[in-house]
Amino acid sequence: MLIKTRRFSARQLQRFRDLQHLSFDILEDTASRLRAGDTEKAIAHTLVKRYRKAGADSFFHLPVVLFGERTALPGDWSLGHFFPKNRALVEGDSVILDAAPLFSGYMVDTSYSTCFGDRADHNAMMRHLAQYRDSVPAALNRGEHFQAIADNVASTMRAAGYEPVHTKHPGEVLGHRAIKTPRLPIPLRMQGFDAVSLSWFKLKDSLATKGIGRRSPLWNSSKASDHGAHDGLWLVEPHAGADGVGAKWEEILVVENGQARWLDDDPPHVRQWQALGPA
């Protein structure tokens, strides 16, 4: 079963771009409709319905909805904590909406952060996260290794007083591959997750970690990421947390012939930074 990871045609890249736009539009619009008392579970259910209506036939991971202190992934955070809870939204809560739908095999993964009410500490965190959109591709284009870049993002966050909580994501990832899976007559799922893409990620990372495979689909601080840029599409997702506030962004980075560029120049987090202005 062929999983496509690189050498995407211009038409395929445009399809990824269009689907990323669609995914962000759904997250932004859903965030704009939030009301006090909404629960994470209710909003996650809404997102599933909206993505299915838009044509998603599977999910690399089900929509993640985090309110308030949960956006900072506090304490001993495990995979189960990502599943939506009955936590109700209140004024001043930070909000993260994250979805990874597949549309006929095209996988996109997008994150949208906002605050339900204005907070200076959330605004400051968003401004801090802006720098990584420049520094990460610039480091790749200088030939720095994935491992070193992940280490530098984490240390820069800590120096600013933030916890790099993307290290609490599955695989401790700063990023991971975006892929295209084969079209199947009936999507294969495991507990709501897309079985084909999830199994491929687990197998490829396991082989790379054991030194058998050359290309892990994960980008983190492990030895398997001690390499220069592998061509393909990478979903970059720096995530900061501090004092009950969390924020992140996630979008597709294109790497071709070892050189990196963003698939789109106008994702919603860029517009948010522009609206915030300088500190």
VOGU-3710 file (C-alpha; in Angstrom, 3 decimals, decimal comma):
1> mliktrrfsa> 0,000/0,000/0,000  1,688/3,146/-1,211  1,820/6,133/1,124  2,980/9,261/-0,693  5,305/11,489/1,349  7,168/13,616/-1,204  7,470/14,656/-4,845  3,978/16,072/-4,861  2,863/17,659/-8,124  1,784/21,292/-8,328
11> rqlqrfrdlq> -1,814/20,087/-8,546  -1,429/17,947/-5,431  0,167/20,829/-3,513  -2,751/23,032/-4,515  -5,130/20,383/-3,189  -3,272/20,325/0,146  -3,429/24,147/0,219  -7,151/24,214/-0,521  -7,872/21,629/2,166  -5,733/23,464/4,698
21> hlsfdiledt> -7,783/26,610/3,946  -10,979/24,622/4,411  -9,819/23,177/7,715  -8,765/26,554/9,077  -12,076/28,072/7,958  -13,987/25,456/9,946  -11,854/25,997/13,063  -12,042/29,801/12,847  -15,785/29,836/12,289  -16,382/27,384/15,119
31> asrlragdte> -14,241/29,510/17,442  -16,237/32,619/16,495  -19,435/30,877/17,591  -18,227/29,817/21,048  -20,413/30,809/23,972  -19,919/30,632/27,713  -21,005/27,224/28,967  -20,052/25,341/25,798  -18,218/22,142/26,682  -15,180/20,630/25,009
41> kaiahtlvkr> -17,213/17,510/24,189  -19,988/19,482/22,521  -17,593/21,528/20,386  -15,581/18,430/19,414  -18,825/16,756/18,296  -19,695/19,857/16,269  -16,285/19,782/14,587  -16,638/16,114/13,610  -20,011/16,843/12,002  -18,703/19,918/10,189
51> yrkagadsff> -15,660/18,101/8,775  -17,758/15,163/7,648  -20,200/17,532/5,944  -17,213/19,218/4,220  -16,102/15,862/2,794  -13,672/14,407/5,335  -13,893/10,627/5,257  -11,476/9,927/8,106  -9,271/11,561/10,759  -5,575/11,090/11,512
61> hlpvvlfger> -6,686/12,147/14,966  -10,141/13,179/16,093  -10,690/16,904/16,706  -9,009/18,151/19,869  -10,774/20,855/21,895  -9,009/22,342/24,910  -10,322/25,101/27,177  -8,626/27,123/29,893  -5,871/25,442/31,897  -6,078/22,348/29,679
71> talpgdwslg> -4,595/24,334/26,759  -1,300/24,349/28,707  -1,251/20,517/29,041  -0,594/20,715/32,792  1,052/18,052/34,929  1,558/14,450/33,876  -0,230/14,789/30,552  -1,038/11,581/28,676  -2,771/10,706/25,412  -6,114/10,257/27,125
81> hffpknralv> -6,071/13,841/28,369  -6,383/15,080/24,772  -9,871/13,621/24,463  -12,561/16,264/25,079  -13,998/16,571/28,563  -17,073/18,189/30,069  -14,949/21,262/30,847  -17,216/24,286/30,228  -15,955/27,504/28,643  -15,753/30,599/30,841
91> egdsvildaa> -14,652/34,185/30,257  -10,878/34,530/30,007  -10,220/30,954/28,891  -7,581/30,270/26,297  -8,910/27,964/23,564  -7,218/25,493/21,219  -9,063/23,775/18,378  -7,041/21,184/16,468  -8,202/18,884/13,685  -6,487/16,395/11,359
101> plfsgymvdt> -9,004/15,305/8,720  -8,315/13,211/5,634  -10,102/14,037/2,397  -9,776/11,201/-0,133  -6,349/10,398/1,291  -5,059/13,975/1,637  -4,118/14,545/5,275  -4,070/18,041/6,737  -3,587/18,968/10,384  -4,409/22,463/11,584
111> systcfgdra> -4,510/24,206/14,955  -6,264/27,429/15,853  -5,663/29,269/19,141  -7,693/32,097/20,572  -8,893/33,496/23,878  -12,505/33,767/25,025  -12,054/37,336/26,139  -8,939/39,454/25,920  -5,931/38,501/28,078  -2,530/40,152/27,987
121> dhnammrhla> -0,702/36,920/28,864  -2,382/35,039/26,014  -1,551/37,859/23,597  2,083/37,794/24,743  2,244/34,039/24,199  0,836/34,388/20,703  3,433/37,054/19,886  6,160/34,743/21,189  4,993/31,889/18,956  5,232/34,117/15,874
131> qyrdsvpaal> 9,035/33,927/15,781  9,095/30,204/15,024  7,368/30,686/11,700  10,517/32,505/10,562  13,203/30,714/12,575  12,232/27,098/11,784  12,398/27,270/7,956  15,429/29,581/8,149  17,271/26,978/10,251  16,357/24,212/7,817
141> nrgehfqaia> 17,606/26,297/4,913  20,933/26,755/6,723  21,247/22,984/6,884  20,519/22,551/10,592  19,256/19,142/11,683  15,685/18,508/12,759  16,867/17,457/16,225  18,819/20,682/16,770  15,878/22,799/15,611  13,492/21,011/17,992
151> dnvastmraa> 15,992/21,508/20,839  16,374/25,198/20,013  12,616/25,848/19,916  12,242/24,181/23,313  15,131/26,096/24,877  13,913/29,411/23,436  10,477/28,831/24,950  11,957/27,978/28,339  14,144/31,089/28,277  10,982/33,158/27,733
161> gyepvhtkhp> 9,272/31,515/30,714  7,106/29,099/28,763  6,950/25,308/28,847  7,363/23,719/25,381  4,345/21,492/25,804  4,499/20,117/22,265  6,983/17,746/23,955  3,887/16,288/25,669  2,236/15,542/22,332  2,308/11,916/21,126
171> gevlghraik> 5,847/11,347/19,867  7,028/14,547/21,633  6,808/16,231/18,248  7,580/19,728/17,076  6,195/18,442/13,791  5,306/15,427/11,684  4,760/14,530/8,060  1,648/15,319/6,048  0,928/12,435/3,698  -1,416/11,169/1,037
181> tprlpiplrm> -2,858/7,715/1,594  -4,435/5,487/-1,061  -8,154/5,848/-1,591  -10,038/2,907/-0,133  -13,646/1,892/-0,868  -14,327/1,963/2,878  -12,047/3,879/5,294  -10,355/1,675/7,893  -10,665/3,084/11,409  -9,382/2,259/14,878
191> qgfdavslsw> -11,445/3,891/17,657  -12,303/6,766/15,330  -8,748/7,203/14,020  -7,648/6,480/10,459  -6,041/3,042/10,675  -3,908/3,308/7,519  -2,110/6,574/8,341  -1,797/5,834/12,068  -0,323/2,367/11,469  2,116/3,753/8,895
201> fklkdslatk> 3,331/6,454/11,304  3,862/3,943/14,097  5,727/1,479/11,860  7,975/4,061/10,192  8,905/5,732/13,479  9,587/2,386/15,154  11,931/1,344/12,338  13,764/4,694/12,366  14,117/4,609/16,161  15,680/1,144/15,912
211> gigrrsplwn> 18,037/2,339/13,182  16,391/0,172/10,530  14,565/2,882/8,588  16,152/6,145/7,471  13,143/8,434/7,646  10,969/8,853/10,701  7,712/10,718/10,006  8,155/12,455/13,371  10,202/15,579/14,110  11,421/15,801/17,684
221> sskasdhgah> 14,534/15,864/19,859  15,289/12,153/19,465  18,249/10,580/17,667  15,884/9,591/14,837  15,580/13,330/14,050  19,326/13,938/13,900  19,322/14,596/10,154  18,925/17,421/7,682  15,653/18,246/5,969  13,876/15,323/4,343
231> dglwlvepha> 11,836/16,426/1,355  8,081/16,366/1,691  5,369/18,105/3,656  5,864/18,714/7,372  3,242/19,873/9,845  4,977/22,205/12,299  3,200/22,768/15,634  5,049/24,725/18,357  2,921/24,741/21,514  3,623/26,857/24,597
241> gadgvgakwe> 2,073/26,741/28,048  2,412/28,727/31,281  0,253/29,440/34,335  -2,920/27,881/32,955  -2,618/29,479/29,512  -1,660/27,645/26,327  -1,403/28,470/22,636  -0,098/26,861/19,465  -0,285/26,967/15,703  0,086/24,267/13,073
251> eilvvengqa> 0,416/24,369/9,293  2,159/22,704/6,358  5,815/23,392/5,617  7,017/22,323/2,153  10,570/20,972/1,835  11,896/20,526/-1,705  15,540/19,772/-2,467  16,344/20,502/1,165  14,837/23,995/1,048  11,807/24,947/3,126
261> rwldddpphv> 8,880/27,263/2,491  5,366/27,544/3,867  2,611/26,128/1,709  0,469/29,203/2,348  1,415/32,797/3,182  -1,823/33,746/4,920  -2,898/31,249/7,612  -5,095/32,631/10,421  -2,315/32,802/13,025  -0,353/35,204/10,799
271> rqwqalgpa> -3,381/37,466/10,620  -3,751/37,219/14,403  -0,139/38,318/14,930  -0,625/41,227/12,564  -3,736/42,318/14,454  -1,929/42,119/17,805  0,887/44,336/16,602  4,242/44,657/18,426  4,463/44,038/22,167
//
